[in-house]
Amino acid sequence: SSYNLRAGGAKKSKHLEFFAVDLKPVKVISRKELHAKLLELWEKKGKQNNLGLGLYSGLRFHIDRAGYRKW
């Protein structure tokens, strides 16, 4: 979609297929603690749930169900 391209998303973004979301925590948490919690979850449950995890700048992160991988 044009919105996805304007936002800098990939042409084949999983967002376009409703497989992905980008999120930001609502509670106060440090970047280090957030990444530690997300990586722990990904390591424990990611493979069995086909979970993709992307850690962006600041506190934003990406989760999808389109393949077990992280970036």
N, C-alpha and C positions, 0 to 999 in steps of 0.2 A: 504494500500500500504506500501511498505517497507520504503518509504520516510516519511510517516506519523508516523510510528513506531519509526524511527530514530530521528524524531523531538520531540518525547515524546507524540504524539497524542494518543487518545483513539482508541481502536480497532474498535469501531463503530462510529468513528468521523463523524460528519455531513459534514466535508470537503470532505470526500470521495464520498459523494452523491451530491456535488456541492450546498449544502444548507448553507454553512458558509464561512466567510472570517475573517482573522485576519488582523488588520490594525494598522497603526501608523500615527499620524497627520504629515502633511508636514509643517505646520506653527508652530511657537514657541507658546507653551501653557504650563501652569503648570499642573502637574498631578491632583491637586485639582480641577482646573477649567475644565479640560477635563472630569473628572469623574462627576462633577456637571452637565455639559451639556449633557453627555450621559445618566445619570440617569433621567434627566428631560424629554428627548426625549422618553426614555423607559417607563416612567410613563404615558406620554400623549398618545403615539402611539403604545406602545408595545403590549398591549392585542389585539387590533383590527388587528394588523399585525402579530400576532403569533411570536413575536420577542424575541429571546434569546440574552442576553448581558453578556459577560464575561469581567471582568476588570482584566488585568494581571499586572505584575510588570512593573515599568517604565510607558511608554505611550502606550504600546500595548493594544489592545482590540479586542474582538471577537464579531461578529454579525452573527446571523443565523435566519432562518425562520422555525425552527423546534420545536417551543414550547415557550410559554410565561414563561420565567424564567430568573433568573440572578444569577451570581456567581462572 
